[in-house]
Protein backbone atom coordinates (compact mmCIF):
# COMPACT_ATOMS: atom_id res chain seq x y z
CA UNK A 1 0.00 0.00 0.00
CA UNK A 2 2.79 2.45 0.80
CA UNK A 3 4.13 2.05 -2.71
CA UNK A 4 0.67 2.51 -4.17
CA UNK A 5 0.11 5.83 -2.40
CA UNK A 6 3.62 7.15 -3.01
CA UNK A 7 5.29 6.81 0.40
CA UNK A 8 7.97 4.60 -1.12
CA UNK A 9 9.00 3.48 -4.56
CA UNK A 10 10.66 0.28 -3.31
CA UNK A 11 9.15 -3.18 -3.80
CA UNK A 12 7.64 -4.78 -0.69
CA UNK A 13 10.34 -7.47 -0.66
CA UNK A 14 13.07 -4.83 -0.30
CA UNK A 15 11.18 -3.12 2.53
CA UNK A 16 10.73 -6.40 4.38
CA UNK A 17 14.40 -7.29 3.92
CA UNK A 18 15.44 -3.89 5.31
CA UNK A 19 13.38 -4.56 8.42
CA UNK A 20 14.75 -8.07 8.80
CA UNK A 21 18.34 -6.78 8.57
CA UNK A 22 17.62 -4.29 11.38
CA UNK A 23 16.45 -7.18 13.57
CA UNK A 24 15.39 -6.12 17.07
CA UNK A 25 16.42 -2.52 16.29
CA UNK A 26 13.65 -2.18 13.67
CA UNK A 27 11.04 0.46 14.50
CA UNK A 28 8.70 2.95 12.85
CA UNK A 29 11.56 5.47 12.95
CA UNK A 30 14.00 3.50 10.80
CA UNK A 31 11.89 1.34 8.45
CA UNK A 32 8.32 0.75 7.25
CA UNK A 33 7.95 -1.75 10.16
CA UNK A 34 5.45 -4.08 8.46
CA UNK A 35 6.62 -7.16 10.34
CA UNK A 36 6.72 -5.42 13.70
CA UNK A 37 3.23 -4.00 13.29
CA UNK A 38 1.88 -7.42 12.38
CA UNK A 39 2.87 -8.90 15.76
CA UNK A 40 -0.56 -8.49 17.30
CA UNK A 41 0.17 -10.69 20.31
CA UNK A 42 2.96 -8.34 21.43
CA UNK A 43 0.71 -5.32 20.96
CA UNK A 44 -2.09 -6.92 22.97
CA UNK A 45 0.33 -7.90 25.72
CA UNK A 46 1.26 -4.23 26.11
CA UNK A 47 -2.41 -3.36 26.64
CA UNK A 48 -2.85 -6.25 29.09
CA UNK A 49 -0.10 -4.75 31.25
CA UNK A 50 -2.36 -1.76 31.95
CA UNK A 51 -5.91 -3.06 31.54
CA UNK A 52 -7.61 -6.24 32.76
CA UNK A 53 -8.51 -8.74 30.05
CA UNK A 54 -12.25 -8.27 30.63
CA UNK A 55 -11.90 -4.61 29.55
CA UNK A 56 -10.35 -5.46 26.18
CA UNK A 57 -12.37 -6.81 23.28
CA UNK A 58 -10.47 -8.36 20.38
CA UNK A 59 -12.14 -8.80 17.01
CA UNK A 60 -10.54 -11.12 14.47
CA UNK A 61 -10.85 -9.52 11.05
CA UNK A 62 -11.54 -12.84 9.31
CA UNK A 63 -14.42 -13.56 11.71
CA UNK A 64 -15.80 -10.07 11.17
CA UNK A 65 -15.84 -10.66 7.41
CA UNK A 66 -17.47 -14.10 7.75
CA UNK A 67 -20.01 -13.34 10.50
CA UNK A 68 -20.50 -9.61 10.44
CA UNK A 69 -23.82 -9.47 12.29
CA UNK A 70 -22.74 -11.92 14.99
CA UNK A 71 -19.42 -10.15 15.61
CA UNK A 72 -21.07 -6.73 15.82
CA UNK A 73 -23.67 -8.12 18.25
CA UNK A 74 -20.84 -9.43 20.46
CA UNK A 75 -19.10 -6.06 20.36
CA UNK A 76 -22.27 -4.18 21.26
CA UNK A 77 -22.91 -6.58 24.11
CA UNK A 78 -19.34 -6.05 25.34
CA UNK A 79 -19.76 -2.26 25.45
CA UNK A 80 -23.32 -2.59 26.74
CA UNK A 81 -25.11 -0.94 23.82
CA UNK A 82 -28.39 -2.19 22.38
CA UNK A 83 -27.91 -3.75 18.95
CA UNK A 84 -30.26 -3.01 16.06
CA UNK A 85 -29.32 -4.89 12.87
CA UNK A 86 -31.14 -2.37 10.67
CA UNK A 87 -28.98 0.47 11.98
CA UNK A 88 -25.62 -1.24 12.31
CA UNK A 89 -24.53 -2.65 8.97
CA UNK A 90 -20.92 -2.35 7.86
CA UNK A 91 -20.32 -1.18 4.32
CA UNK A 92 -17.29 -1.97 2.20
CA UNK A 93 -15.54 1.35 1.72
CA UNK A 94 -11.89 0.44 1.33
CA UNK A 95 -11.76 -0.16 -2.41
CA UNK A 96 -8.25 -0.70 -3.71
CA UNK A 97 -6.98 1.57 -6.43
CA UNK A 98 -3.54 1.56 -8.00
CA UNK A 99 -1.73 4.69 -9.11
CA UNK A 100 -1.05 4.73 -12.85
CA UNK A 101 2.00 7.00 -12.57
CA UNK A 102 4.02 5.56 -9.70
CA UNK A 103 7.10 7.80 -10.01
CA UNK A 104 5.00 10.97 -10.29
CA UNK A 105 2.94 9.92 -7.27
CA UNK A 106 6.10 9.18 -5.26
CA UNK A 107 7.55 12.61 -6.16
CA UNK A 108 4.32 14.42 -5.21
CA UNK A 109 4.25 12.57 -1.87
CA UNK A 110 7.95 13.12 -1.04
CA UNK A 111 7.79 16.81 -1.99
CA UNK A 112 4.98 17.38 0.50
CA UNK A 113 2.62 18.57 -2.25
CA UNK A 114 0.17 15.68 -2.01
CA UNK A 115 -1.91 16.95 0.96
CA UNK A 116 -1.94 20.46 -0.55
CA UNK A 117 -3.04 19.16 -3.96
CA UNK A 118 -5.79 17.02 -2.46
CA UNK A 119 -7.11 19.92 -0.38
CA UNK A 120 -6.91 22.39 -3.28
CA UNK A 121 -8.65 20.09 -5.75
CA UNK A 122 -11.33 19.21 -3.20
CA UNK A 123 -12.05 22.88 -2.45
CA UNK A 124 -11.93 24.23 -6.01
CA UNK A 125 -13.21 21.59 -8.42
CA UNK A 126 -16.69 20.14 -8.77
CA UNK A 127 -17.04 16.50 -7.74
CA UNK A 128 -17.57 15.31 -11.34
CA UNK A 129 -14.26 16.88 -12.39
CA UNK A 130 -12.45 15.41 -9.37
CA UNK A 131 -13.84 11.97 -10.25
CA UNK A 132 -12.58 12.35 -13.83
CA UNK A 133 -9.11 13.26 -12.57
CA UNK A 134 -9.19 10.26 -10.21
CA UNK A 135 -10.15 7.93 -13.08
CA UNK A 136 -7.06 9.10 -15.00
CA UNK A 137 -4.68 9.07 -12.01
CA UNK A 138 -5.87 5.78 -10.49
CA UNK A 139 -6.92 2.43 -11.88
CA UNK A 140 -8.90 -0.24 -10.09
CA UNK A 141 -6.46 -2.83 -8.78
CA UNK A 142 -7.25 -6.25 -10.16
CA UNK A 143 -4.92 -8.01 -7.72
CA UNK A 144 -2.56 -7.34 -4.89
CA UNK A 145 0.05 -4.71 -5.71
CA UNK A 146 2.91 -7.14 -5.22
CA UNK A 147 4.13 -8.16 -8.66
CA UNK A 148 4.56 -11.86 -9.28
CA UNK A 149 8.27 -11.32 -10.05
CA UNK A 150 8.74 -9.51 -6.74
CA UNK A 151 7.65 -12.53 -4.71
CA UNK A 152 9.63 -15.20 -6.46
CA UNK A 153 10.39 -18.44 -4.66
CA UNK A 154 13.89 -17.20 -3.81
CA UNK A 155 12.46 -14.06 -2.21
CA UNK A 156 10.00 -16.15 -0.22
CA UNK A 157 12.80 -18.36 1.10
CA UNK A 158 15.00 -15.37 2.00
CA UNK A 159 12.12 -13.64 3.78
CA UNK A 160 11.17 -16.80 5.65
CA UNK A 161 14.76 -17.24 6.86
CA UNK A 162 14.85 -13.61 7.98
CA UNK A 163 11.54 -13.96 9.81
CA UNK A 164 12.76 -17.13 11.50
CA UNK A 165 15.89 -15.29 12.67
CA UNK A 166 13.74 -12.50 14.14
CA UNK A 167 11.54 -14.88 16.10
CA UNK A 168 14.37 -17.05 17.45
C-alpha positions in Angstrom: 0.0 0.0 0.0 2.8 2.4 0.8 4.1 2.0 -2.7 0.7 2.5 -4.2 0.1 5.8 -2.4 3.6 7.2 -3.0 5.3 6.8 0.4 8.0 4.6 -1.1 9.0 3.5 -4.6 10.7 0.3 -3.3 9.2 -3.2 -3.8 7.6 -4.8 -0.7 10.3 -7.5 -0.7 13.1 -4.8 -0.3 11.2 -3.1 2.5 10.7 -6.4 4.4 14.4 -7.3 3.9 15.4 -3.9 5.3 13.4 -4.6 8.4 14.7 -8.1 8.8 18.3 -6.8 8.6 17.6 -4.3 11.4 16.4 -7.2 13.6 15.4 -6.1 17.1 16.4 -2.5 16.3 13.6 -2.2 13.7 11.0 0.5 14.5 8.7 3.0 12.9 11.6 5.5 12.9 14.0 3.5 10.8 11.9 1.3 8.5 8.3 0.8 7.2 8.0 -1.8 10.2 5.4 -4.1 8.5 6.6 -7.2 10.3 6.7 -5.4 13.7 3.2 -4.0 13.3 1.9 -7.4 12.4 2.9 -8.9 15.8 -0.6 -8.5 17.3 0.2 -10.7 20.3 3.0 -8.3 21.4 0.7 -5.3 21.0 -2.1 -6.9 23.0 0.3 -7.9 25.7 1.3 -4.2 26.1 -2.4 -3.4 26.6 -2.9 -6.2 29.1 -0.1 -4.8 31.2 -2.4 -1.8 31.9 -5.9 -3.1 31.5 -7.6 -6.2 32.8 -8.5 -8.7 30.1 -12.2 -8.3 30.6 -11.9 -4.6 29.5 -10.3 -5.5 26.2 -12.4 -6.8 23.3 -10.5 -8.4 20.4 -12.1 -8.8 17.0 -10.5 -11.1 14.5 -10.9 -9.5 11.0 -11.5 -12.8 9.3 -14.4 -13.6 11.7 -15.8 -10.1 11.2 -15.8 -10.7 7.4 -17.5 -14.1 7.8 -20.0 -13.3 10.5 -20.5 -9.6 10.4 -23.8 -9.5 12.3 -22.7 -11.9 15.0 -19.4 -10.1 15.6 -21.1 -6.7 15.8 -23.7 -8.1 18.3 -20.8 -9.4 20.5 -19.1 -6.1 20.4 -22.3 -4.2 21.3 -22.9 -6.6 24.1 -19.3 -6.0 25.3 -19.8 -2.3 25.4 -23.3 -2.6 26.7 -25.1 -0.9 23.8 -28.4 -2.2 22.4 -27.9 -3.8 19.0 -30.3 -3.0 16.1 -29.3 -4.9 12.9 -31.1 -2.4 10.7 -29.0 0.5 12.0 -25.6 -1.2 12.3 -24.5 -2.6 9.0 -20.9 -2.4 7.9 -20.3 -1.2 4.3 -17.3 -2.0 2.2 -15.5 1.3 1.7 -11.9 0.4 1.3 -11.8 -0.2 -2.4 -8.3 -0.7 -3.7 -7.0 1.6 -6.4 -3.5 1.6 -8.0 -1.7 4.7 -9.1 -1.1 4.7 -12.8 2.0 7.0 -12.6 4.0 5.6 -9.7 7.1 7.8 -10.0 5.0 11.0 -10.3 2.9 9.9 -7.3 6.1 9.2 -5.3 7.6 12.6 -6.2 4.3 14.4 -5.2 4.3 12.6 -1.9 8.0 13.1 -1.0 7.8 16.8 -2.0 5.0 17.4 0.5 2.6 18.6 -2.2 0.2 15.7 -2.0 -1.9 17.0 1.0 -1.9 20.5 -0.5 -3.0 19.2 -4.0 -5.8 17.0 -2.5 -7.1 19.9 -0.4 -6.9 22.4 -3.3 -8.6 20.1 -5.7 -11.3 19.2 -3.2 -12.0 22.9 -2.4 -11.9 24.2 -6.0 -13.2 21.6 -8.4 -16.7 20.1 -8.8 -17.0 16.5 -7.7 -17.6 15.3 -11.3 -14.3 16.9 -12.4 -12.5 15.4 -9.4 -13.8 12.0 -10.3 -12.6 12.4 -13.8 -9.1 13.3 -12.6 -9.2 10.3 -10.2 -10.1 7.9 -13.1 -7.1 9.1 -15.0 -4.7 9.1 -12.0 -5.9 5.8 -10.5 -6.9 2.4 -11.9 -8.9 -0.2 -10.1 -6.5 -2.8 -8.8 -7.2 -6.3 -10.2 -4.9 -8.0 -7.7 -2.6 -7.3 -4.9 0.0 -4.7 -5.7 2.9 -7.1 -5.2 4.1 -8.2 -8.7 4.6 -11.9 -9.3 8.3 -11.3 -10.1 8.7 -9.5 -6.7 7.6 -12.5 -4.7 9.6 -15.2 -6.5 10.4 -18.4 -4.7 13.9 -17.2 -3.8 12.5 -14.1 -2.2 10.0 -16.1 -0.2 12.8 -18.4 1.1 15.0 -15.4 2.0 12.1 -13.6 3.8 11.2 -16.8 5.7 14.8 -17.2 6.9 14.8 -13.6 8.0 11.5 -14.0 9.8 12.8 -17.1 11.5 15.9 -15.3 12.7 13.7 -12.5 14.1 11.5 -14.9 16.1 14.4 -17.1 17.5 
